[in-house]
Amino acid sequence: YSDRTDKYDENYTMFPAYWWEDIDDEKTDMFNFRWNCKSDLRKKICACTLSHLEMIKKIVLEDLKDVVICEDDCIIEDFELLKKTTELLPTDELTYLGGQINSPLVKDYRKFEKTLKKNVIDKIKNDKKLINEIDNESFRITHCCCYYIPNKKVAQNILDSIQDIYTGTRKMRAIDVCFHELQKRKIITKFV
């Protein structure tokens, strides 16, 4: 959204993302949605997912290193801290920089929110680690607002793994769902 670009300065490189109103039926037909998902939301999900995947392809094609991808509703307040943090991150996988802790299964969200989420968050805080492990049995990380890809090998692995998951008749899903599939397969295992 153009009104979101004002907060960004020369520290950011804007990637020309897909605009949801330009998404046609051919693209939405490539995706699987919940039965009650309205047309505009379908287009926004497609645009978001395709934009993330195109950015990851750009990392491969241009051999980019140390890339932090953040959506246009995310902002980085301390670039020095970000640089110091990325220097400590694994170089062999994507690492979430933030996100939301949610139940492993969508059907359990309400129960998780009421009874388990606080315990999971308290445990993470008490461990006082910079880099945390995703425990697929207890929680998953959702919302791809910001993540780190160290190199083109990792980016290619993400693209290949997503392609392996969504082959044949299995349709694409939202980027968060794609990344959750990668969490379940232990391709994405860490978050800050």
Secondary structure, DSSP 8 states (H G I E B T S, - for coil): -GGGGGG--TT--------GGG--HHHHTTB---TT--HHHHHHHHHHHHHHHHHHHHHHHHT--SEEEE-TT---S-HHHHHHHHHHS-SSS-EESS-EEE-SSGGGHHHIIIIIHHHHHHHHHHHT-SSEE--TTT-EEE--SEEEE-SHHHHHHHHHHHHHHT-TT--B--HHHHHHHHHHTTSS-EE-
